[in-house]
């Protein structure tokens, strides 16, 4: 298993992201809001990988260095746990806490989100 996060696993494209947010379902794994949509294969993207978007809002964190750090923490937590997820999804991890949390908190939030998605997939 290679614990990488290549471009093919990143959710990108304005139209795809807008459609994803319009149709996706949400839940909270504090300090993250997770938006998910089971992935359907389309002509442009035939990969079986889950595609992920990480986001920290400028309205909560005015300094770019803070937003970049939070995004880095979310990507790292996802990168290490991505193979625990069963099924393929479009996922978005939105940081919603007003304070900067340390890495173990973000790691546990991603772990909780994956566990919840696996329960949804199983039931």
KEMIGU-37579 format. One record per atom (N, C-alpha, C): residue number from 1; residue in three letters; x, y, z. Coordinates in pm, 1 decimal. Layout:
N
+-----+------+----------+----------+----------+
!  nr ! rest !       px !       py !       pz !
+-----+------+----------+----------+----------+
! NUM !  Ala !        X !        Y !        Z !
...
+-----+------+----------+----------+----------+
end
This chain:
123
+-----+------+----------+----------+----------+
!  nr ! rest !       px !       py !       pz !
+-----+------+----------+----------+----------+
!   1 !  Unk !     82.3 !   -118.1 !      0.0 !
!   1 !  Unk !      0.0 !      0.0 !      0.0 !
!   1 !  Unk !     86.8 !    124.6 !      0.0 !
!   2 !  Unk !     56.0 !    216.0 !    -87.8 !
!   2 !  Unk !    130.0 !    342.4 !    -92.1 !
!   2 !  Unk !     43.5 !    450.6 !    -31.0 !
!   3 !  Unk !     91.1 !    511.2 !     74.3 !
!   3 !  Unk !     18.0 !    615.6 !    143.9 !
!   3 !  Unk !     52.2 !    750.7 !     82.4 !
!   4 !  Unk !      0.1 !    773.7 !    -37.8 !
!   4 !  Unk !     24.9 !    899.1 !   -107.9 !
!   4 !  Unk !   -108.4 !    970.0 !   -130.8 !
!   5 !  Unk !   -101.5 !   1091.1 !   -178.1 !
!   5 !  Unk !   -221.4 !   1169.5 !   -207.5 !
!   5 !  Unk !   -202.2 !   1238.3 !   -342.6 !
!   6 !  Unk !   -211.9 !   1160.4 !   -451.9 !
!   6 !  Unk !   -184.6 !   1216.4 !   -584.7 !
!   6 !  Unk !   -299.5 !   1304.0 !   -635.9 !
!   7 !  Unk !   -273.7 !   1371.0 !   -744.1 !
!   7 !  Unk !   -371.6 !   1460.0 !   -807.2 !
!   7 !  Unk !   -501.2 !   1385.9 !   -841.3 !
!   8 !  Unk !   -492.0 !   1259.6 !   -879.5 !
!   8 !  Unk !   -610.8 !   1183.5 !   -917.7 !
!   8 !  Unk !   -706.9 !   1163.4 !   -800.5 !
!   9 !  Unk !   -661.0 !   1181.7 !   -677.0 !
!   9 !  Unk !   -746.5 !   1165.7 !   -560.1 !
!   9 !  Unk !   -796.9 !   1299.3 !   -507.1 !
!  10 !  Unk !   -770.4 !   1407.1 !   -576.9 !
!  10 !  Unk !   -815.1 !   1538.9 !   -532.3 !
!  10 !  Unk !   -939.2 !   1579.4 !   -610.8 !
!  11 !  Unk !  -1037.8 !   1623.6 !   -541.0 !
!  11 !  Unk !  -1160.3 !   1670.5 !   -604.5 !
!  11 !  Unk !  -1136.2 !   1812.4 !   -653.8 !
!  12 !  Unk !  -1145.1 !   1832.9 !   -783.8 !
!  12 !  Unk !  -1119.4 !   1964.8 !   -840.1 !
!  12 !  Unk !  -1212.9 !   1989.4 !   -957.5 !
!  13 !  Unk !  -1220.7 !   2112.4 !   -997.8 !
!  13 !  Unk !  -1309.7 !   2152.8 !  -1106.2 !
!  13 !  Unk !  -1431.7 !   2221.1 !  -1048.0 !
!  14 !  Unk !  -1452.4 !   2345.8 !  -1084.1 !
!  14 !  Unk !  -1560.5 !   2425.2 !  -1026.1 !
!  14 !  Unk !  -1697.8 !   2362.1 !  -1047.6 !
!  15 !  Unk !  -1725.2 !   2313.1 !  -1166.6 !
!  15 !  Unk !  -1856.2 !   2254.6 !  -1194.8 !
!  15 !  Unk !  -1878.0 !   2126.9 !  -1114.0 !
!  16 !  Unk !  -1774.8 !   2044.0 !  -1104.5 !
!  16 !  Unk !  -1786.1 !   1920.0 !  -1027.5 !
!  16 !  Unk !  -1805.8 !   1950.2 !   -878.9 !
!  17 !  Unk !  -1733.8 !   2048.4 !   -827.1 !
!  17 !  Unk !  -1744.9 !   2082.8 !   -685.7 !
!  17 !  Unk !  -1882.7 !   2142.3 !   -656.7 !
!  18 !  Unk !  -1932.8 !   2230.2 !   -742.8 !
!  18 !  Unk !  -2066.7 !   2287.7 !   -723.0 !
!  18 !  Unk !  -2174.0 !   2180.1 !   -725.4 !
!  19 !  Unk !  -2164.9 !   2086.6 !   -819.4 !
!  19 !  Unk !  -2261.4 !   1976.5 !   -826.4 !
!  19 !  Unk !  -2251.0 !   1888.3 !   -702.4 !
!  20 !  Unk !  -2129.3 !   1865.7 !   -658.1 !
!  20 !  Unk !  -2106.2 !   1784.5 !   -539.1 !
!  20 !  Unk !  -2170.7 !   1847.4 !   -416.6 !
!  21 !  Unk !  -2148.8 !   1976.5 !   -394.2 !
!  21 !  Unk !  -2206.6 !   2043.1 !   -278.0 !
!  21 !  Unk !  -2358.9 !   2052.9 !   -288.2 !
!  22 !  Unk !  -2413.8 !   2061.2 !   -408.8 !
!  22 !  Unk !  -2558.9 !   2068.2 !   -425.4 !
!  22 !  Unk !  -2626.5 !   1935.2 !   -391.0 !
!  23 !  Unk !  -2561.8 !   1824.3 !   -423.9 !
!  23 !  Unk !  -2622.8 !   1692.9 !   -405.7 !
!  23 !  Unk !  -2574.0 !   1618.1 !   -282.7 !
!  24 !  Unk !  -2458.1 !   1656.5 !   -229.7 !
!  24 !  Unk !  -2396.3 !   1580.0 !   -122.0 !
!  24 !  Unk !  -2468.9 !   1590.2 !     10.7 !
!  25 !  Unk !  -2444.4 !   1490.2 !     95.1 !
!  25 !  Unk !  -2498.4 !   1487.7 !    230.6 !
!  25 !  Unk !  -2387.8 !   1526.7 !    326.6 !
!  26 !  Unk !  -2426.6 !   1578.8 !    444.3 !
!  26 !  Unk !  -2328.1 !   1631.7 !    538.4 !
!  26 !  Unk !  -2346.6 !   1569.9 !    676.1 !
!  27 !  Unk !  -2236.5 !   1563.2 !    748.8 !
!  27 !  Unk !  -2239.5 !   1533.8 !    891.4 !
!  27 !  Unk !  -2117.1 !   1598.9 !    954.0 !
!  28 !  Unk !  -2117.0 !   1608.4 !   1086.2 !
!  28 !  Unk !  -2008.1 !   1674.5 !   1156.8 !
!  28 !  Unk !  -1928.6 !   1571.7 !   1235.9 !
!  29 !  Unk !  -1797.2 !   1575.3 !   1219.0 !
!  29 !  Unk !  -1702.4 !   1501.0 !   1301.5 !
!  29 !  Unk !  -1608.7 !   1609.6 !   1354.1 !
!  30 !  Unk !  -1644.8 !   1667.9 !   1466.4 !
!  30 !  Unk !  -1579.3 !   1789.0 !   1515.4 !
!  30 !  Unk !  -1428.7 !   1775.3 !   1518.2 !
!  31 !  Unk !  -1353.1 !   1869.2 !   1467.2 !
!  31 !  Unk !  -1383.0 !   2003.0 !   1417.7 !
!  31 !  Unk !  -1405.1 !   2009.7 !   1266.0 !
!  32 !  Unk !  -1450.5 !   1901.2 !   1205.5 !
!  32 !  Unk !  -1469.1 !   1897.9 !   1060.3 !
!  32 !  Unk !  -1615.7 !   1878.5 !   1025.3 !
!  33 !  Unk !  -1658.3 !   1942.9 !    917.1 !
!  33 !  Unk !  -1785.6 !   1909.2 !    854.6 !
!  33 !  Unk !  -1749.9 !   1825.6 !    732.1 !
!  34 !  Unk !  -1808.2 !   1708.9 !    723.5 !
!  34 !  Unk !  -1777.7 !   1617.1 !    614.6 !
!  34 !  Unk !  -1896.7 !   1615.3 !    519.6 !
!  35 !  Unk !  -1871.2 !   1645.2 !    394.7 !
!  35 !  Unk !  -1971.6 !   1634.2 !    290.0 !
!  35 !  Unk !  -1932.0 !   1516.5 !    204.0 !
!  36 !  Unk !  -2028.4 !   1430.3 !    172.7 !
!  36 !  Unk !  -1995.1 !   1310.3 !     96.5 !
!  36 !  Unk !  -2102.0 !   1282.1 !     -7.5 !
!  37 !  Unk !  -2061.6 !   1214.0 !   -110.0 !
!  37 !  Unk !  -2150.0 !   1170.0 !   -216.2 !
!  37 !  Unk !  -2089.5 !   1043.6 !   -273.7 !
!  38 !  Unk !  -2165.1 !    933.1 !   -276.1 !
!  38 !  Unk !  -2109.6 !    812.4 !   -338.9 !
!  38 !  Unk !  -2071.4 !    842.3 !   -483.0 !
!  39 !  Unk !  -1953.7 !    796.0 !   -520.4 !
!  39 !  Unk !  -1897.8 !    832.0 !   -649.9 !
!  39 !  Unk !  -1953.6 !    742.8 !   -760.1 !
!  40 !  Unk !  -1994.0 !    807.7 !   -867.5 !
!  40 !  Unk !  -2036.5 !    737.3 !   -987.6 !
!  40 !  Unk !  -1931.4 !    762.2 !  -1094.2 !
!  41 !  Unk !  -1902.8 !    662.7 !  -1171.2 !
!  41 !  Unk !  -1802.7 !    677.0 !  -1276.4 !
!  41 !  Unk !  -1857.4 !    765.8 !  -1387.1 !
!  42 !  Unk !  -1775.4 !    856.8 !  -1436.2 !
!  42 !  Unk !  -1812.3 !    938.6 !  -1550.9 !
!  42 !  Unk !  -1702.5 !    926.9 !  -1656.0 !
!  43 !  Unk !  -1728.3 !    980.3 !  -1772.9 !
!  43 !  Unk !  -1636.1 !    962.8 !  -1885.4 !
!  43 !  Unk !  -1501.4 !   1030.2 !  -1859.8 !
!  44 !  Unk !  -1501.1 !   1145.1 !  -1794.5 !
!  44 !  Unk !  -1376.8 !   1220.0 !  -1775.3 !
!  44 !  Unk !  -1288.4 !   1158.8 !  -1668.0 !
!  45 !  Unk !  -1348.9 !   1101.7 !  -1564.9 !
!  45 !  Unk !  -1271.0 !   1047.2 !  -1453.7 !
!  45 !  Unk !  -1311.9 !    901.7 !  -1432.4 !
!  46 !  Unk !  -1226.0 !    812.6 !  -1468.6 !
!  46 !  Unk !  -1258.5 !    670.3 !  -1459.4 !
!  46 !  Unk !  -1184.6 !    602.2 !  -1345.2 !
!  47 !  Unk !  -1118.7 !    678.4 !  -1260.7 !
!  47 !  Unk !  -1045.8 !    621.5 !  -1147.9 !
!  47 !  Unk !  -1143.5 !    568.9 !  -1043.4 !
!  48 !  Unk !  -1105.1 !    462.8 !   -974.0 !
!  48 !  Unk !  -1188.3 !    406.7 !   -868.7 !
!  48 !  Unk !  -1157.7 !    468.3 !   -733.1 !
!  49 !  Unk !  -1067.7 !    562.5 !   -727.2 !
!  49 !  Unk !  -1027.5 !    621.8 !   -601.0 !
!  49 !  Unk !  -1129.8 !    723.0 !   -551.0 !
!  50 !  Unk !  -1137.3 !    734.6 !   -420.6 !
!  50 !  Unk !  -1215.6 !    840.5 !   -359.0 !
!  50 !  Unk !  -1145.7 !    972.9 !   -384.6 !
!  51 !  Unk !  -1223.4 !   1074.6 !   -418.1 !
!  51 !  Unk !  -1167.0 !   1207.2 !   -441.1 !
!  51 !  Unk !  -1200.1 !   1296.6 !   -322.6 !
!  52 !  Unk !  -1100.8 !   1372.2 !   -276.3 !
!  52 !  Unk !  -1112.6 !   1448.1 !   -152.7 !
!  52 !  Unk !  -1081.9 !   1595.6 !   -177.2 !
!  53 !  Unk !  -1156.8 !   1680.5 !   -108.0 !
!  53 !  Unk !  -1135.6 !   1824.4 !   -107.5 !
!  53 !  Unk !  -1117.0 !   1865.6 !     38.1 !
!  54 !  Unk !  -1012.5 !   1941.1 !     67.5 !
!  54 !  Unk !   -992.2 !   1993.1 !    203.5 !
!  54 !  Unk !  -1002.6 !   2144.8 !    198.2 !
!  55 !  Unk !  -1063.4 !   2202.0 !    302.7 !
!  55 !  Unk !  -1093.6 !   2343.4 !    297.5 !
!  55 !  Unk !  -1092.2 !   2402.8 !    437.4 !
!  56 !  Unk !  -1023.7 !   2514.7 !    452.0 !
!  56 !  Unk !  -1023.4 !   2594.4 !    574.8 !
!  56 !  Unk !  -1063.2 !   2736.4 !    534.6 !
!  57 !  Unk !  -1167.5 !   2791.4 !    594.1 !
!  57 !  Unk !  -1222.5 !   2918.0 !    545.3 !
!  57 !  Unk !  -1142.0 !   3041.0 !    585.4 !
!  58 !  Unk !  -1136.7 !   3133.7 !    494.4 !
!  58 !  Unk !  -1069.3 !   3260.2 !    518.9 !
!  58 !  Unk !  -1146.6 !   3344.0 !    620.6 !
!  59 !  Unk !  -1276.6 !   3321.7 !    630.0 !
!  59 !  Unk !  -1355.6 !   3398.6 !    725.7 !
!  59 !  Unk !  -1320.3 !   3363.8 !    870.1 !
!  60 !  Unk !  -1271.2 !   3243.2 !    895.1 !
!  60 !  Unk !  -1232.0 !   3203.7 !   1030.6 !
!  60 !  Unk !  -1083.8 !   3225.5 !   1057.5 !
!  61 !  Unk !  -1001.4 !   3209.2 !    953.6 !
!  61 !  Unk !   -856.1 !   3220.4 !    969.9 !
!  61 !  Unk !   -803.6 !   3318.9 !    867.1 !
!  62 !  Unk !   -776.5 !   3440.0 !    911.1 !
!  62 !  Unk !   -738.2 !   3547.0 !    820.3 !
!  62 !  Unk !   -598.7 !   3528.9 !    762.8 !
!  63 !  Unk !   -510.2 !   3462.4 !    835.7 !
!  63 !  Unk !   -373.2 !   3445.5 !    789.3 !
!  63 !  Unk !   -360.0 !   3318.4 !    706.6 !
!  64 !  Unk !   -300.7 !   3330.8 !    590.3 !
!  64 !  Unk !   -284.8 !   3216.6 !    500.4 !
!  64 !  Unk !   -203.8 !   3104.9 !    564.8 !
!  65 !  Unk !   -108.4 !   3139.8 !    648.1 !
!  65 !  Unk !    -25.0 !   3038.2 !    711.6 !
!  65 !  Unk !   -110.6 !   2947.6 !    800.8 !
!  66 !  Unk !   -213.0 !   3002.8 !    865.7 !
!  66 !  Unk !   -301.8 !   2922.5 !    949.3 !
!  66 !  Unk !   -389.3 !   2829.9 !    864.7 !
!  67 !  Unk !   -444.7 !   2882.5 !    756.1 !
!  67 !  Unk !   -526.5 !   2800.0 !    666.9 !
!  67 !  Unk !   -443.8 !   2688.5 !    604.4 !
!  68 !  Unk !   -322.7 !   2722.0 !    561.7 !
!  68 !  Unk !   -236.2 !   2621.6 !    499.9 !
!  68 !  Unk !   -202.2 !   2510.4 !    598.3 !
!  69 !  Unk !   -176.1 !   2546.7 !    722.6 !
!  69 !  Unk !   -143.6 !   2445.2 !    823.1 !
!  69 !  Unk !   -261.4 !   2351.8 !    847.2 !
!  70 !  Unk !   -381.2 !   2407.7 !    859.1 !
!  70 !  Unk !   -499.1 !   2324.9 !    881.9 !
!  70 !  Unk !   -525.6 !   2232.6 !    763.6 !
!  71 !  Unk !   -509.6 !   2283.2 !    642.7 !
!  71 !  Unk !   -526.6 !   2198.1 !    524.7 !
!  71 !  Unk !   -421.9 !   2087.7 !    521.9 !
!  72 !  Unk !   -300.0 !   2121.6 !    560.0 !
!  72 !  Unk !   -193.0 !   2022.6 !    564.2 !
!  72 !  Unk !   -225.6 !   1912.2 !    665.7 !
!  73 !  Unk !   -277.7 !   1950.2 !    780.9 !
!  73 !  Unk !   -314.2 !   1851.7 !    882.4 !
!  73 !  Unk !   -425.0 !   1759.8 !    833.0 !
!  74 !  Unk !   -525.5 !   1816.2 !    767.2 !
!  74 !  Unk !   -636.4 !   1734.1 !    715.9 !
!  74 !  Unk !   -588.5 !   1639.4 !    606.5 !
!  75 !  Unk !   -504.1 !   1689.3 !    516.2 !
!  75 !  Unk !   -451.3 !   1603.0 !    408.9 !
!  75 !  Unk !   -367.6 !   1490.0 !    465.7 !
!  76 !  Unk !   -285.8 !   1519.9 !    565.4 !
!  76 !  Unk !   -200.5 !   1417.4 !    625.3 !
!  76 !  Unk !   -283.9 !   1312.2 !    697.1 !
!  77 !  Unk !   -385.1 !   1353.2 !    771.0 !
!  77 !  Unk !   -472.3 !   1258.4 !    839.3 !
!  77 !  Unk !   -544.2 !   1170.2 !    737.5 !
!  78 !  Unk !   -590.4 !   1228.8 !    628.9 !
!  78 !  Unk !   -656.5 !   1150.5 !    524.1 !
!  78 !  Unk !   -558.8 !   1055.5 !    457.3 !
!  79 !  Unk !   -440.6 !   1103.2 !    425.9 !
!  79 !  Unk !   -341.1 !   1022.7 !    356.0 !
!  79 !  Unk !   -309.3 !    895.1 !    433.3 !
!  80 !  Unk !   -299.6 !    905.3 !    564.2 !
!  80 !  Unk !   -264.1 !    789.5 !    645.4 !
!  80 !  Unk !   -380.5 !    693.4 !    667.7 !
!  81 !  Unk !   -504.0 !    740.4 !    652.8 !
!  81 !  Unk !   -619.8 !    656.7 !    684.1 !
!  81 !  Unk !   -707.4 !    624.7 !    564.0 !
!  82 !  Unk !   -668.1 !    664.0 !    445.6 !
!  82 !  Unk !   -755.1 !    650.2 !    329.5 !
!  82 !  Unk !   -790.5 !    506.1 !    296.0 !
!  83 !  Unk !   -705.2 !    411.7 !    329.5 !
!  83 !  Unk !   -731.6 !    272.8 !    294.7 !
!  83 !  Unk !   -827.7 !    205.8 !    392.2 !
!  84 !  Unk !   -865.9 !    273.0 !    499.7 !
!  84 !  Unk !   -965.3 !    219.4 !    591.7 !
!  84 !  Unk !  -1107.0 !    238.9 !    538.5 !
!  85 !  Unk !  -1124.3 !    329.7 !    442.3 !
!  85 !  Unk !  -1256.5 !    359.4 !    387.2 !
!  85 !  Unk !  -1297.4 !    251.3 !    288.6 !
!  86 !  Unk !  -1419.9 !    202.8 !    306.2 !
!  86 !  Unk !  -1475.9 !    103.6 !    214.2 !
!  86 !  Unk !  -1570.0 !    177.2 !    118.9 !
!  87 !  Unk !  -1555.6 !    154.3 !     -9.4 !
!  87 !  Unk !  -1637.6 !    224.3 !   -106.9 !
!  87 !  Unk !  -1564.2 !    345.2 !   -162.0 !
!  88 !  Unk !  -1620.1 !    402.2 !   -268.7 !
!  88 !  Unk !  -1559.5 !    521.1 !   -327.7 !
!  88 !  Unk !  -1658.2 !    637.7 !   -317.1 !
!  89 !  Unk !  -1605.2 !    751.6 !   -282.0 !
!  89 !  Unk !  -1686.2 !    871.1 !   -257.0 !
!  89 !  Unk !  -1618.3 !    993.4 !   -314.8 !
!  90 !  Unk !  -1698.3 !   1097.8 !   -323.8 !
!  90 !  Unk !  -1645.5 !   1232.7 !   -331.4 !
!  90 !  Unk !  -1658.6 !   1283.0 !   -189.1 !
!  91 !  Unk !  -1550.6 !   1334.1 !   -132.0 !
!  91 !  Unk !  -1548.7 !   1379.5 !      6.8 !
!  91 !  Unk !  -1496.9 !   1521.7 !     16.0 !
!  92 !  Unk !  -1549.9 !   1595.3 !    111.9 !
!  92 !  Unk !  -1495.4 !   1727.3 !    144.6 !
!  92 !  Unk !  -1482.7 !   1736.1 !    295.1 !
!  93 !  Unk !  -1364.7 !   1773.8 !    339.0 !
!  93 !  Unk !  -1340.8 !   1800.5 !    480.6 !
!  93 !  Unk !  -1332.3 !   1951.4 !    497.6 !
!  94 !  Unk !  -1432.3 !   2009.4 !    562.3 !
!  94 !  Unk !  -1435.8 !   2153.8 !    587.2 !
!  94 !  Unk !  -1406.6 !   2176.7 !    734.5 !
!  95 !  Unk !  -1306.2 !   2256.8 !    762.9 !
!  95 !  Unk !  -1268.8 !   2287.3 !    900.0 !
!  95 !  Unk !  -1364.4 !   2392.7 !    952.3 !
!  96 !  Unk !  -1437.2 !   2365.7 !   1061.7 !
!  96 !  Unk !  -1540.4 !   2459.0 !   1107.6 !
!  96 !  Unk !  -1514.9 !   2516.1 !   1247.0 !
!  97 !  Unk !  -1413.0 !   2469.1 !   1316.2 !
!  97 !  Unk !  -1382.5 !   2522.2 !   1449.2 !
!  97 !  Unk !  -1317.4 !   2659.6 !   1435.6 !
!  98 !  Unk !  -1341.6 !   2746.3 !   1532.9 !
!  98 !  Unk !  -1284.1 !   2880.9 !   1528.0 !
!  98 !  Unk !  -1141.3 !   2885.5 !   1580.3 !
!  99 !  Unk !  -1098.9 !   2776.9 !   1645.0 !
!  99 !  Unk !   -962.8 !   2770.9 !   1698.1 !
!  99 !  Unk !   -883.1 !   2665.2 !   1623.2 !
! 100 !  Unk !   -752.5 !   2681.6 !   1622.0 !
! 100 !  Unk !   -665.5 !   2584.7 !   1555.8 !
! 100 !  Unk !   -644.3 !   2466.5 !   1649.6 !
! 101 !  Unk !   -681.8 !   2349.3 !   1604.1 !
! 101 !  Unk !   -666.7 !   2228.5 !   1684.4 !
! 101 !  Unk !   -535.8 !   2158.6 !   1648.7 !
! 102 !  Unk !   -477.0 !   2084.1 !   1742.5 !
! 102 !  Unk !   -354.1 !   2010.5 !   1712.0 !
! 102 !  Unk !   -384.5 !   1888.0 !   1624.8 !
! 103 !  Unk !   -279.2 !   1832.5 !   1569.9 !
! 103 !  Unk !   -292.5 !   1720.9 !   1477.1 !
! 103 !  Unk !   -370.4 !   1601.7 !   1533.0 !
! 104 !  Unk !   -348.2 !   1557.2 !   1658.1 !
! 104 !  Unk !   -423.8 !   1441.1 !   1706.7 !
! 104 !  Unk !   -575.3 !   1460.7 !   1702.8 !
! 105 !  Unk !   -622.8 !   1581.7 !   1724.0 !
! 105 !  Unk !   -766.3 !   1609.7 !   1719.3 !
! 105 !  Unk !   -817.2 !   1595.2 !   1575.8 !
! 106 !  Unk !   -743.0 !   1648.8 !   1480.6 !
! 106 !  Unk !   -781.8 !   1639.3 !   1339.2 !
! 106 !  Unk !   -775.8 !   1493.7 !   1293.5 !
! 107 !  Unk !   -674.4 !   1420.3 !   1336.3 !
! 107 !  Unk !   -659.4 !   1279.0 !   1300.3 !
! 107 !  Unk !   -780.0 !   1198.9 !   1349.6 !
! 108 !  Unk !   -820.2 !   1221.7 !   1476.1 !
! 108 !  Unk !   -935.2 !   1149.3 !   1531.2 !
! 108 !  Unk !  -1064.7 !   1188.4 !   1459.8 !
! 109 !  Unk !  -1076.1 !   1313.6 !   1416.7 !
! 109 !  Unk !  -1195.7 !   1356.9 !   1344.2 !
! 109 !  Unk !  -1205.7 !   1286.5 !   1209.0 !
! 110 !  Unk !  -1094.9 !   1274.6 !   1138.7 !
! 110 !  Unk !  -1095.2 !   1203.3 !   1010.4 !
! 110 !  Unk !  -1125.2 !   1055.2 !   1034.1 !
! 111 !  Unk !  -1068.9 !    999.7 !   1139.7 !
! 111 !  Unk !  -1095.0 !    859.8 !   1174.4 !
! 111 !  Unk !  -1244.3 !    838.0 !   1202.8 !
! 112 !  Unk !  -1304.3 !    929.2 !   1276.8 !
! 112 !  Unk !  -1447.5 !    921.8 !   1307.6 !
! 112 !  Unk !  -1531.3 !    933.0 !   1180.3 !
! 113 !  Unk !  -1491.2 !   1021.1 !   1089.9 !
! 113 !  Unk !  -1563.8 !   1037.8 !    963.3 !
! 113 !  Unk !  -1556.8 !    910.3 !    879.5 !
! 114 !  Unk !  -1440.9 !    849.1 !    872.2 !
! 114 !  Unk !  -1426.1 !    725.3 !    794.8 !
! 114 !  Unk !  -1511.3 !    614.9 !    856.6 !
! 115 !  Unk !  -1510.3 !    606.5 !    989.0 !
! 115 !  Unk !  -1590.7 !    505.3 !   1057.5 !
! 115 !  Unk !  -1739.3 !    525.4 !   1027.1 !
! 116 !  Unk !  -1785.0 !    650.7 !   1028.5 !
! 116 !  Unk !  -1925.6 !    679.6 !    999.6 !
! 116 !  Unk !  -1960.6 !    645.7 !    854.3 !
! 117 !  Unk !  -1871.6 !    678.7 !    761.6 !
! 117 !  Unk !  -1896.8 !    644.6 !    621.1 !
! 117 !  Unk !  -1901.1 !    493.2 !    601.0 !
! 118 !  Unk !  -1815.8 !    420.1 !    669.4 !
! 118 !  Unk !  -1818.2 !    274.1 !    660.0 !
! 118 !  Unk !  -1947.8 !    217.6 !    715.5 !
! 119 !  Unk !  -1999.8 !    276.3 !    824.4 !
! 119 !  Unk !  -2128.0 !    232.0 !    880.1 !
! 119 !  Unk !  -2242.4 !    261.8 !    784.2 !
! 120 !  Unk !  -2238.2 !    377.7 !    717.2 !
! 120 !  Unk !  -2341.2 !    411.2 !    618.8 !
! 120 !  Unk !  -2336.3 !    315.5 !    500.9 !
! 121 !  Unk !  -2214.9 !    279.4 !    460.8 !
! 121 !  Unk !  -2194.4 !    190.5 !    347.3 !
! 121 !  Unk !  -2242.9 !     49.0 !    380.1 !
! 122 !  Unk !  -2224.6 !      5.8 !    504.3 !
! 122 !  Unk !  -2261.0 !   -129.6 !    544.7 !
! 122 !  Unk !  -2412.6 !   -143.0 !    566.4 !
! 123 !  Unk !  -2475.6 !    -34.7 !    612.0 !
! 123 !  Unk !  -2617.1 !    -45.8 !    649.5 !
! 123 !  Unk !  -2713.1 !      8.9 !    554.4 !
+-----+------+----------+----------+----------+
end
